[in-house]
């Protein structure tokens, strides 16, 4: 996509429809909000009612308004000491200022009025209609439906030299779950970490900050063999597994047969299970699997074990993450009555993940210089087995690293905020 085309597309998305980051794992997409002018502002017994339309109004509690008044929250993101002070017993008056696009609140017993940007109130609207709309907009669309199964791409130079390029790249990952960075240099090792640091600090794990996926004589991971890898998530035995994984194809000789990369959208697989078998879905939400990595015969011995359900929901019962790593599952440790239900549900989910017919699984052969970057909480990955053909020197070599989910979310939201602030009536917390 050409720079000017993307810039115009982003202007359309940012300026016409202000965005607010979705309050869940970054498997979700940004929420678009149509800007509105309040039609009516009414003081109620214990707060403020803002009518956005004849059929939509929202209520802001007196304590909430006082605690979140602009000026009580610093630009460093901290609540000032006075924000925790008790709110006045009542609101004396309130009015909409159309010129400043704010709602002005006069408190009983306070000399200074509070001024709330309309955009702030709209973003914080927790009426049932607003919550439902956000939930609907957060639902991710399967890659097959969005792009016909085509993985989005962007050039290495664009990501490395442009903040707009970084945002475009991250937005692809936010929307589609993965993206391929083309023309990543292969003349020296470590380029994958340079790419990762355009987002944040590289995550150090039991494999170090950077690791090589290639044939090894005494491998410490099955990935370092030529065997096929079933679809899985990396480091599911971590309390906080990586949010993002980057795999840079350093070399992939034509003499290698097989070795195709495979991906499947686990969030969509979970939703399919919810629709087709609610009991099985509920079982995988409730019953904890055992994930483990116990390996003493290595330079740095590892003994990690963590129990968690395969499917994680937020408070609105939206799927926000899936944990799936068959090769790193230990013995199930749950009450006897749950064992049969668990394995029945497990088999059904495994079938949905691997089933070619449901359109969730894609495969492709990486080319030298391509770096595939994907959401490790949403996209399961694997590969087909491979072997040299014709010459034993044929090589398949990938180099990888991880980023935490917090690094991705923070960087994405900051870029989103910068672009949102270019629009009119942007709400920016200020130091008092």
URBEL-V972878 format. One record per residue. N is the residue number from 0. PSI is psi in radians with two decimals (none if undefined). OMEGA is omega in radians with two decimals (999 if undefined). D_FIRST is the distance of its C-alpha to the first C-alpha in Angstrom with 1 decimal. Layout:
# URBEL-V972878
n=N psi=PSI omega=OMEGA d_first=D_FIRST
n=N psi=PSI omega=OMEGA d_first=D_FIRST
This chain:
# URBEL-V972878
n=0 psi=2.28 omega=-3.11 d_first=0.0
n=1 psi=2.67 omega=-3.09 d_first=3.8
n=2 psi=-0.83 omega=-3.08 d_first=6.5
n=3 psi=-0.64 omega=3.13 d_first=8.5
n=4 psi=-0.80 omega=-3.14 d_first=6.7
n=5 psi=-0.71 omega=-3.13 d_first=6.5
n=6 psi=-0.78 omega=3.12 d_first=10.0
n=7 psi=-0.68 omega=3.13 d_first=11.4
n=8 psi=-0.73 omega=3.13 d_first=10.5
n=9 psi=-0.67 omega=3.10 d_first=12.2
n=10 psi=-0.71 omega=3.12 d_first=15.0
n=11 psi=-0.78 omega=-3.10 d_first=15.7
n=12 psi=-0.70 omega=-3.05 d_first=16.1
n=13 psi=-0.83 omega=-2.98 d_first=18.0
n=14 psi=-0.66 omega=-3.13 d_first=20.1
n=15 psi=-0.58 omega=3.14 d_first=21.1
n=16 psi=1.56 omega=-3.14 d_first=21.5
n=17 psi=2.50 omega=-3.07 d_first=22.7
n=18 psi=2.62 omega=2.96 d_first=22.0
n=19 psi=2.43 omega=-3.07 d_first=24.6
n=20 psi=2.43 omega=-3.14 d_first=24.2
n=21 psi=2.43 omega=-3.05 d_first=25.8
n=22 psi=0.94 omega=3.06 d_first=29.2
n=23 psi=-3.04 omega=-3.13 d_first=28.9
n=24 psi=2.65 omega=-3.00 d_first=27.3
n=25 psi=0.22 omega=2.95 d_first=23.5
n=26 psi=-0.30 omega=3.14 d_first=23.3
n=27 psi=2.86 omega=3.13 d_first=23.1
n=28 psi=2.86 omega=3.10 d_first=20.3
n=29 psi=2.63 omega=3.12 d_first=20.7
n=30 psi=2.22 omega=3.12 d_first=23.2
n=31 psi=2.33 omega=-3.11 d_first=22.5
n=32 psi=2.20 omega=3.11 d_first=25.6
n=33 psi=2.09 omega=-3.11 d_first=26.6
n=34 psi=2.45 omega=-3.12 d_first=28.5
n=35 psi=2.66 omega=2.99 d_first=32.2
n=36 psi=2.31 omega=3.11 d_first=35.3
n=37 psi=2.42 omega=3.08 d_first=38.4
n=38 psi=-0.44 omega=-3.12 d_first=40.9
n=39 psi=2.49 omega=3.06 d_first=43.8
n=40 psi=2.08 omega=-3.07 d_first=44.7
n=41 psi=2.38 omega=3.03 d_first=48.0
n=42 psi=2.17 omega=3.11 d_first=50.0
n=43 psi=3.11 omega=-3.05 d_first=51.2
n=44 psi=-0.71 omega=-3.06 d_first=53.9
n=45 psi=0.50 omega=3.12 d_first=51.7
n=46 psi=-2.65 omega=-3.02 d_first=48.4
n=47 psi=2.33 omega=3.06 d_first=46.2
n=48 psi=2.20 omega=3.13 d_first=44.8
n=49 psi=2.10 omega=3.11 d_first=41.8
n=50 psi=2.06 omega=3.14 d_first=41.3
n=51 psi=-0.47 omega=3.11 d_first=37.7
n=52 psi=2.99 omega=3.12 d_first=38.7
n=53 psi=-0.45 omega=-3.08 d_first=41.9
n=54 psi=0.06 omega=-3.06 d_first=40.8
n=55 psi=2.05 omega=3.04 d_first=39.0
n=56 psi=2.76 omega=3.13 d_first=40.7
n=57 psi=2.62 omega=-3.11 d_first=40.4
n=58 psi=2.32 omega=3.11 d_first=43.2
n=59 psi=2.03 omega=-3.07 d_first=43.1
n=60 psi=2.57 omega=-3.13 d_first=46.1
n=61 psi=-0.81 omega=-3.14 d_first=48.2
n=62 psi=-0.70 omega=3.14 d_first=48.0
n=63 psi=-0.80 omega=-3.12 d_first=44.2
n=64 psi=-0.75 omega=-3.09 d_first=43.9
n=65 psi=-0.71 omega=-3.12 d_first=46.2
n=66 psi=-0.53 omega=-3.06 d_first=44.6
n=67 psi=0.34 omega=3.12 d_first=41.1
n=68 psi=2.40 omega=3.10 d_first=42.0
n=69 psi=2.38 omega=-3.06 d_first=39.7
n=70 psi=-0.46 omega=3.08 d_first=41.4
n=71 psi=-0.18 omega=3.09 d_first=42.8
n=72 psi=2.15 omega=-3.06 d_first=39.5
n=73 psi=2.90 omega=3.11 d_first=38.6
n=74 psi=-0.23 omega=3.08 d_first=35.2
n=75 psi=-0.01 omega=3.08 d_first=35.8
n=76 psi=0.19 omega=-3.13 d_first=35.5
n=77 psi=2.54 omega=2.99 d_first=39.3
n=78 psi=2.28 omega=3.08 d_first=41.8
n=79 psi=2.77 omega=-3.09 d_first=44.4
n=80 psi=-0.71 omega=-3.06 d_first=48.0
n=81 psi=-0.30 omega=-3.13 d_first=49.0
n=82 psi=-0.35 omega=-3.13 d_first=46.3
n=83 psi=0.00 omega=3.12 d_first=48.5
n=84 psi=2.75 omega=-3.08 d_first=51.5
n=85 psi=2.45 omega=-3.13 d_first=53.0
n=86 psi=2.58 omega=3.03 d_first=51.7
n=87 psi=2.72 omega=-3.06 d_first=54.2
n=88 psi=-0.47 omega=-3.10 d_first=56.1
n=89 psi=2.79 omega=3.01 d_first=54.6
n=90 psi=2.20 omega=-3.09 d_first=52.1
n=91 psi=-0.81 omega=3.14 d_first=54.1
n=92 psi=2.86 omega=3.10 d_first=51.5
n=93 psi=2.54 omega=-3.12 d_first=47.8
n=94 psi=2.64 omega=3.10 d_first=45.9
n=95 psi=2.25 omega=3.08 d_first=42.5
n=96 psi=1.79 omega=-3.06 d_first=41.6
n=97 psi=-0.51 omega=-3.13 d_first=39.2
n=98 psi=-0.73 omega=-3.11 d_first=38.7
n=99 psi=-0.11 omega=-3.09 d_first=37.7
n=100 psi=0.93 omega=3.12 d_first=36.1
n=101 psi=2.83 omega=2.97 d_first=38.4
n=102 psi=2.10 omega=-3.09 d_first=41.2
n=103 psi=2.20 omega=-3.10 d_first=44.3
n=104 psi=2.21 omega=3.08 d_first=46.8
n=105 psi=2.13 omega=-3.08 d_first=50.3
n=106 psi=2.54 omega=3.04 d_first=52.0
n=107 psi=2.14 omega=3.07 d_first=55.8
n=108 psi=0.04 omega=3.10 d_first=57.4
n=109 psi=2.35 omega=-3.05 d_first=54.4
n=110 psi=-0.55 omega=-3.06 d_first=54.4
n=111 psi=2.24 omega=3.10 d_first=50.6
n=112 psi=2.75 omega=3.06 d_first=48.4
n=113 psi=2.44 omega=-3.08 d_first=45.1
n=114 psi=2.03 omega=-3.07 d_first=41.9
n=115 psi=2.04 omega=3.06 d_first=39.1
n=116 psi=2.40 omega=3.14 d_first=35.7
n=117 psi=-0.65 omega=-3.14 d_first=34.9
n=118 psi=-0.68 omega=3.12 d_first=31.5
n=119 psi=-0.81 omega=-3.14 d_first=33.3
n=120 psi=-0.65 omega=3.14 d_first=35.6
n=121 psi=-0.73 omega=3.13 d_first=32.9
n=122 psi=-0.52 omega=-3.09 d_first=31.0
n=123 psi=0.17 omega=3.12 d_first=34.4
n=124 psi=2.05 omega=-3.13 d_first=35.5
n=125 psi=0.46 omega=3.03 d_first=37.1
n=126 psi=2.77 omega=-3.08 d_first=38.6
n=127 psi=-0.67 omega=3.14 d_first=38.5
n=128 psi=-0.73 omega=-3.13 d_first=36.1
n=129 psi=-0.73 omega=3.14 d_first=33.6
n=130 psi=-0.69 omega=3.13 d_first=33.8
n=131 psi=-0.72 omega=3.14 d_first=33.4
n=132 psi=-0.74 omega=3.12 d_first=30.3
n=133 psi=-0.69 omega=3.13 d_first=28.7
n=134 psi=-0.73 omega=3.14 d_first=29.7
n=135 psi=-0.71 omega=-3.10 d_first=28.1
n=136 psi=-0.40 omega=-3.14 d_first=24.7
n=137 psi=-0.33 omega=-3.07 d_first=24.8
n=138 psi=2.21 omega=-3.14 d_first=25.0
n=139 psi=2.60 omega=3.12 d_first=22.1
n=140 psi=2.29 omega=3.13 d_first=20.8
n=141 psi=2.50 omega=-3.13 d_first=21.0
n=142 psi=-0.64 omega=-3.12 d_first=17.9
n=143 psi=-0.60 omega=3.14 d_first=19.5
n=144 psi=-0.61 omega=-3.10 d_first=19.6
n=145 psi=-0.85 omega=-3.01 d_first=16.2
n=146 psi=0.28 omega=-3.10 d_first=14.1
n=147 psi=0.43 omega=-3.14 d_first=17.0
n=148 psi=0.01 omega=3.14 d_first=17.4
n=149 psi=2.20 omega=-3.14 d_first=14.1
n=150 psi=2.24 omega=3.12 d_first=13.3
n=151 psi=2.64 omega=-3.10 d_first=9.9
n=152 psi=2.71 omega=3.09 d_first=8.6
n=153 psi=2.68 omega=-3.10 d_first=7.6
n=154 psi=2.60 omega=3.10 d_first=9.4
n=155 psi=-0.78 omega=-3.11 d_first=12.9
n=156 psi=-0.69 omega=-3.13 d_first=13.1
n=157 psi=-0.71 omega=3.13 d_first=10.5
n=158 psi=-0.69 omega=-3.04 d_first=12.6
n=159 psi=-0.35 omega=-3.02 d_first=15.8
n=160 psi=-0.03 omega=-3.02 d_first=15.5
n=161 psi=2.30 omega=3.04 d_first=14.0
n=162 psi=-0.59 omega=3.05 d_first=15.3
n=163 psi=-0.62 omega=3.10 d_first=12.2
n=164 psi=-0.72 omega=3.10 d_first=10.5
n=165 psi=-0.76 omega=-3.13 d_first=13.5
n=166 psi=-0.73 omega=3.11 d_first=13.4
n=167 psi=-0.78 omega=3.13 d_first=9.9
n=168 psi=-0.85 omega=-3.11 d_first=11.3
n=169 psi=-0.57 omega=3.13 d_first=14.6
n=170 psi=-0.63 omega=3.04 d_first=13.5
n=171 psi=-0.78 omega=-3.13 d_first=12.1
n=172 psi=-0.71 omega=3.12 d_first=15.6
n=173 psi=-0.76 omega=-3.07 d_first=17.4
n=174 psi=-0.85 omega=-2.95 d_first=16.1
n=175 psi=-0.25 omega=3.14 d_first=16.0
n=176 psi=-0.31 omega=3.12 d_first=18.4
n=177 psi=2.85 omega=3.13 d_first=16.5
n=178 psi=2.56 omega=3.10 d_first=13.3
n=179 psi=2.21 omega=3.05 d_first=13.2
n=180 psi=2.08 omega=-3.09 d_first=12.6
n=181 psi=2.71 omega=3.03 d_first=12.5
n=182 psi=0.60 omega=3.01 d_first=14.8
n=183 psi=2.23 omega=-3.10 d_first=17.1
n=184 psi=2.51 omega=-3.12 d_first=20.2
n=185 psi=0.10 omega=-3.04 d_first=23.2
n=186 psi=-0.34 omega=3.08 d_first=26.0
n=187 psi=2.69 omega=-3.12 d_first=27.4
n=188 psi=2.77 omega=3.08 d_first=27.8
n=189 psi=-0.04 omega=-3.14 d_first=26.6
n=190 psi=-0.52 omega=-3.11 d_first=23.0
n=191 psi=-0.57 omega=3.12 d_first=22.2
n=192 psi=-0.55 omega=3.06 d_first=24.3
n=193 psi=-0.71 omega=3.11 d_first=22.5
n=194 psi=-0.80 omega=-3.12 d_first=19.3
n=195 psi=-0.65 omega=-3.08 d_first=21.3
n=196 psi=-0.12 omega=2.97 d_first=22.9
n=197 psi=-0.30 omega=3.08 d_first=19.7
n=198 psi=-0.88 omega=-3.10 d_first=20.7
n=199 psi=-2.98 omega=-3.12 d_first=24.4
n=200 psi=2.45 omega=3.12 d_first=27.5
n=201 psi=2.42 omega=-3.12 d_first=27.6
n=202 psi=2.20 omega=3.11 d_first=30.1
n=203 psi=2.25 omega=-3.10 d_first=33.2
n=204 psi=-2.97 omega=3.12 d_first=34.7
n=205 psi=-0.21 omega=3.09 d_first=37.5
n=206 psi=0.13 omega=-3.11 d_first=35.2
n=207 psi=-3.00 omega=3.11 d_first=34.6
n=208 psi=-0.48 omega=-3.12 d_first=31.4
n=209 psi=2.53 omega=-3.08 d_first=29.9
n=210 psi=2.73 omega=-3.08 d_first=31.0
n=211 psi=2.29 omega=3.07 d_first=30.8
n=212 psi=1.72 omega=3.12 d_first=30.4
n=213 psi=2.93 omega=-3.10 d_first=32.5
n=214 psi=2.28 omega=3.07 d_first=35.9
n=215 psi=2.61 omega=-3.11 d_first=38.8
n=216 psi=-0.70 omega=-3.12 d_first=42.5
n=217 psi=1.32 omega=-2.99 d_first=43.4
n=218 psi=2.50 omega=3.06 d_first=40.2
n=219 psi=0.07 omega=3.11 d_first=40.2
n=220 psi=2.49 omega=-3.13 d_first=37.6
n=221 psi=-0.38 omega=3.11 d_first=37.1
n=222 psi=-0.37 omega=-3.11 d_first=33.5
n=223 psi=0.44 omega=3.04 d_first=35.1
n=224 psi=-3.03 omega=3.10 d_first=36.6
n=225 psi=0.12 omega=-3.12 d_first=35.5
n=226 psi=2.71 omega=3.03 d_first=36.2
n=227 psi=2.66 omega=3.13 d_first=33.8
n=228 psi=2.14 omega=3.05 d_first=32.7
n=229 psi=2.76 omega=3.12 d_first=32.9
n=230 psi=2.34 omega=-3.05 d_first=30.3
n=231 psi=3.03 omega=3.03 d_first=31.0
n=232 psi=2.50 omega=3.14 d_first=30.1
n=233 psi=2.51 omega=3.00 d_first=30.9
n=234 psi=0.71 omega=3.11 d_first=33.8
n=235 psi=-0.27 omega=3.11 d_first=34.9
n=236 psi=-0.03 omega=3.01 d_first=38.2
n=237 psi=2.59 omega=3.05 d_first=37.0
n=238 psi=-0.67 omega=3.04 d_first=37.9
n=239 psi=1.54 omega=-3.13 d_first=34.4
n=240 psi=2.80 omega=3.12 d_first=32.1
n=241 psi=2.56 omega=3.08 d_first=28.8
n=242 psi=-0.54 omega=-3.06 d_first=26.0
n=243 psi=2.47 omega=3.04 d_first=23.2
n=244 psi=2.41 omega=3.09 d_first=23.4
n=245 psi=2.29 omega=3.10 d_first=21.5
n=246 psi=1.97 omega=-3.11 d_first=22.2
n=247 psi=2.13 omega=3.12 d_first=21.4
n=248 psi=1.75 omega=-3.13 d_first=22.2
n=249 psi=-0.61 omega=-3.11 d_first=24.4
n=250 psi=2.37 omega=3.10 d_first=25.9
n=251 psi=1.56 omega=-3.03 d_first=26.0
n=252 psi=2.60 omega=3.10 d_first=28.4
n=253 psi=-0.40 omega=-3.13 d_first=28.5
n=254 psi=-0.02 omega=3.10 d_first=32.1
n=255 psi=2.16 omega=3.06 d_first=31.3
n=256 psi=2.23 omega=-3.11 d_first=31.8
n=257 psi=-2.75 omega=3.13 d_first=30.2
n=258 psi=0.30 omega=3.12 d_first=28.5
n=259 psi=2.53 omega=3.08 d_first=25.6
n=260 psi=2.44 omega=3.12 d_first=24.0
n=261 psi=2.53 omega=3.12 d_first=24.7
n=262 psi=2.63 omega=3.05 d_first=23.5
n=263 psi=2.46 omega=-3.13 d_first=24.9
n=264 psi=1.80 omega=-3.07 d_first=24.3
n=265 psi=-0.52 omega=3.11 d_first=27.7
n=266 psi=-0.79 omega=3.13 d_first=27.4
n=267 psi=-0.61 omega=3.09 d_first=27.0
n=268 psi=-0.71 omega=3.11 d_first=29.9
n=269 psi=-0.71 omega=3.12 d_first=32.0
n=270 psi=-0.65 omega=3.07 d_first=31.4
n=271 psi=-0.69 omega=3.11 d_first=32.4
n=272 psi=-0.70 omega=3.13 d_first=35.5
n=273 psi=-0.69 omega=-3.12 d_first=36.4
n=274 psi=-0.68 omega=-3.03 d_first=36.3
n=275 psi=-0.51 omega=-3.09 d_first=38.1
n=276 psi=1.52 omega=-3.06 d_first=40.6
n=277 psi=-0.61 omega=-3.14 d_first=41.1
n=278 psi=-0.76 omega=3.12 d_first=44.0
n=279 psi=-0.73 omega=3.10 d_first=42.0
n=280 psi=-0.86 omega=-3.13 d_first=39.2
n=281 psi=-0.60 omega=3.12 d_first=41.7
n=282 psi=-0.77 omega=-3.13 d_first=43.3
n=283 psi=-0.30 omega=3.02 d_first=40.2
n=284 psi=-0.57 omega=-2.98 d_first=39.6
n=285 psi=-0.73 omega=-3.02 d_first=43.2
n=286 psi=2.17 omega=-3.11 d_first=44.5
n=287 psi=2.28 omega=2.99 d_first=43.4
n=288 psi=2.87 omega=3.08 d_first=42.4
n=289 psi=2.08 omega=3.07 d_first=43.4
n=290 psi=2.36 omega=-3.09 d_first=40.7
n=291 psi=2.68 omega=2.99 d_first=42.1
n=292 psi=1.83 omega=3.13 d_first=41.7
n=293 psi=1.87 omega=-3.05 d_first=45.2
n=294 psi=1.79 omega=-3.11 d_first=45.3
n=295 psi=-0.48 omega=-3.04 d_first=48.2
n=296 psi=1.10 omega=3.08 d_first=48.1
n=297 psi=2.89 omega=-3.05 d_first=45.4
n=298 psi=-0.73 omega=3.08 d_first=45.4
n=299 psi=1.68 omega=-3.08 d_first=44.5
n=300 psi=2.58 omega=-3.09 d_first=46.0
n=301 psi=2.35 omega=3.00 d_first=44.1
n=302 psi=1.65 omega=-3.13 d_first=45.6
n=303 psi=2.40 omega=-3.11 d_first=43.2
n=304 psi=2.32 omega=-3.12 d_first=43.8
n=305 psi=2.35 omega=3.10 d_first=42.3
n=306 psi=2.28 omega=3.09 d_first=43.0
n=307 psi=2.68 omega=3.05 d_first=40.5
n=308 psi=2.75 omega=3.11 d_first=39.7
n=309 psi=-0.62 omega=-3.08 d_first=36.8
n=310 psi=2.27 omega=-3.10 d_first=35.2
n=311 psi=2.29 omega=3.10 d_first=35.0
n=312 psi=2.70 omega=2.98 d_first=35.1
n=313 psi=-2.99 omega=-3.07 d_first=34.9
n=314 psi=-0.30 omega=3.09 d_first=37.6
n=315 psi=0.20 omega=-3.14 d_first=36.0
n=316 psi=0.50 omega=3.00 d_first=36.1
n=317 psi=2.47 omega=3.08 d_first=32.3
n=318 psi=2.10 omega=-3.11 d_first=31.3
n=319 psi=-0.24 omega=3.11 d_first=29.7
n=320 psi=2.68 omega=3.04 d_first=30.1
n=321 psi=2.36 omega=3.10 d_first=31.4
n=322 psi=1.99 omega=-3.01 d_first=33.4
n=323 psi=1.94 omega=-3.12 d_first=33.8
n=324 psi=1.32 omega=-3.06 d_first=35.0
n=325 psi=-0.63 omega=-3.10 d_first=37.8
n=326 psi=-0.24 omega=-3.10 d_first=38.5
n=327 psi=0.62 omega=3.08 d_first=39.3
n=328 psi=2.28 omega=3.08 d_first=41.5
n=329 psi=-3.05 omega=-3.14 d_first=45.1
n=330 psi=2.38 omega=3.09 d_first=48.0
n=331 psi=2.28 omega=-3.10 d_first=47.7
n=332 psi=1.33 omega=-3.10 d_first=49.9
n=333 psi=2.89 omega=3.08 d_first=50.5
n=334 psi=2.53 omega=-3.02 d_first=53.6
n=335 psi=-0.63 omega=-3.09 d_first=54.9
n=336 psi=-0.24 omega=-3.11 d_first=54.4
n=337 psi=-0.20 omega=-2.99 d_first=50.6
n=338 psi=-0.89 omega=-3.09 d_first=50.2
n=339 psi=-0.76 omega=3.13 d_first=50.3
n=340 psi=-0.66 omega=3.14 d_first=48.0
n=341 psi=-0.88 omega=-3.08 d_first=45.5
n=342 psi=-0.56 omega=3.05 d_first=45.4
n=343 psi=-0.79 omega=3.14 d_first=45.3
n=344 psi=-0.68 omega=-3.14 d_first=42.2
n=345 psi=-0.81 omega=-3.12 d_first=40.7
n=346 psi=-0.66 omega=3.14 d_first=41.0
n=347 psi=-0.72 omega=3.12 d_first=39.4
n=348 psi=-0.71 omega=3.11 d_first=36.3
n=349 psi=-0.68 omega=3.13 d_first=36.1
n=350 psi=-0.74 omega=3.14 d_first=36.1
n=351 psi=-0.69 omega=-3.12 d_first=33.3
n=352 psi=-0.73 omega=-3.03 d_first=31.1
n=353 psi=-0.24 omega=-3.06 d_first=31.8
n=354 psi=2.08 omega=-3.13 d_first=32.0
n=355 psi=-0.45 omega=-3.00 d_first=29.5
n=356 psi=-0.42 omega=-3.06 d_first=30.4
n=357 psi=-0.05 omega=3.03 d_first=29.1
n=358 psi=0.23 omega=-3.13 d_first=25.4
n=359 psi=-0.31 omega=-3.04 d_first=24.9
n=360 psi=2.33 omega=3.07 d_first=24.9
n=361 psi=2.75 omega=3.09 d_first=22.2
n=362 psi=2.61 omega=3.12 d_first=22.7
n=363 psi=2.83 omega=3.11 d_first=20.9
n=364 psi=2.06 omega=3.09 d_first=21.9
n=365 psi=2.56 omega=3.08 d_first=20.2
n=366 psi=2.70 omega=3.12 d_first=19.8
n=367 psi=2.27 omega=-3.13 d_first=21.0
n=368 psi=-0.12 omega=3.09 d_first=18.6
n=369 psi=2.45 omega=3.07 d_first=16.7
n=370 psi=2.04 omega=3.09 d_first=17.4
n=371 psi=2.28 omega=-3.09 d_first=17.5
n=372 psi=2.25 omega=-3.04 d_first=17.9
n=373 psi=2.75 omega=3.11 d_first=19.6
n=374 psi=1.93 omega=-3.07 d_first=21.8
n=375 psi=-0.21 omega=3.10 d_first=25.3
n=376 psi=-0.22 omega=-3.09 d_first=27.0
n=377 psi=-0.80 omega=-3.03 d_first=25.0
n=378 psi=2.07 omega=2.97 d_first=23.8
n=379 psi=2.60 omega=-3.13 d_first=26.6
n=380 psi=2.76 omega=3.11 d_first=26.0
n=381 psi=-2.87 omega=3.08 d_first=28.2
n=382 psi=2.79 omega=3.03 d_first=28.4
n=383 psi=2.76 omega=3.10 d_first=30.5
n=384 psi=2.80 omega=-3.13 d_first=33.4
n=385 psi=2.84 omega=3.10 d_first=33.1
n=386 psi=2.65 omega=3.09 d_first=35.5
n=387 psi=2.60 omega=3.09 d_first=35.7
n=388 psi=2.10 omega=3.08 d_first=36.4
n=389 psi=-0.80 omega=3.14 d_first=38.4
n=390 psi=2.35 omega=-3.12 d_first=38.4
n=391 psi=-0.25 omega=-3.10 d_first=39.2
n=392 psi=-0.10 omega=3.12 d_first=37.1
n=393 psi=2.40 omega=-2.98 d_first=33.8
n=394 psi=2.51 omega=2.94 d_first=31.8
n=395 psi=2.03 omega=-3.04 d_first=29.3
n=396 psi=2.02 omega=3.03 d_first=28.5
n=397 psi=2.60 omega=3.06 d_first=26.1
n=398 psi=2.34 omega=-3.01 d_first=26.3
n=399 psi=2.91 omega=3.03 d_first=25.8
n=400 psi=3.00 omega=-3.11 d_first=26.3
n=401 psi=2.74 omega=2.96 d_first=26.4
n=402 psi=2.56 omega=3.09 d_first=25.6
n=403 psi=2.74 omega=3.11 d_first=27.8
n=404 psi=-0.58 omega=3.14 d_first=26.7
n=405 psi=-0.69 omega=3.11 d_first=28.0
n=406 psi=-0.76 omega=-3.13 d_first=25.8
n=407 psi=-0.88 omega=-3.08 d_first=22.6
n=408 psi=-0.77 omega=-3.13 d_first=23.9
n=409 psi=-0.84 omega=-3.12 d_first=25.2
n=410 psi=-0.75 omega=-3.14 d_first=22.1
n=411 psi=-0.81 omega=-3.12 d_first=19.9
n=412 psi=-0.62 omega=3.10 d_first=22.5
n=413 psi=-0.76 omega=3.09 d_first=23.0
n=414 psi=-0.68 omega=3.11 d_first=19.4
n=415 psi=-0.74 omega=3.14 d_first=19.6
n=416 psi=-0.76 omega=3.13 d_first=22.9
n=417 psi=-0.74 omega=-3.12 d_first=21.8
n=418 psi=-0.60 omega=3.12 d_first=19.2
n=419 psi=-0.60 omega=-3.11 d_first=21.9
n=420 psi=-0.24 omega=3.08 d_first=24.4
n=421 psi=-0.35 omega=-3.14 d_first=22.7
n=422 psi=2.95 omega=-3.14 d_first=23.7
n=423 psi=2.66 omega=3.03 d_first=27.3
n=424 psi=0.59 omega=3.11 d_first=30.1
n=425 psi=2.42 omega=3.11 d_first=28.4
n=426 psi=2.06 omega=3.13 d_first=30.9
n=427 psi=2.06 omega=3.11 d_first=31.3
n=428 psi=2.48 omega=-3.09 d_first=34.4
n=429 psi=2.67 omega=2.95 d_first=36.7
n=430 psi=2.53 omega=3.08 d_first=39.6
n=431 psi=none omega=999 d_first=42.9
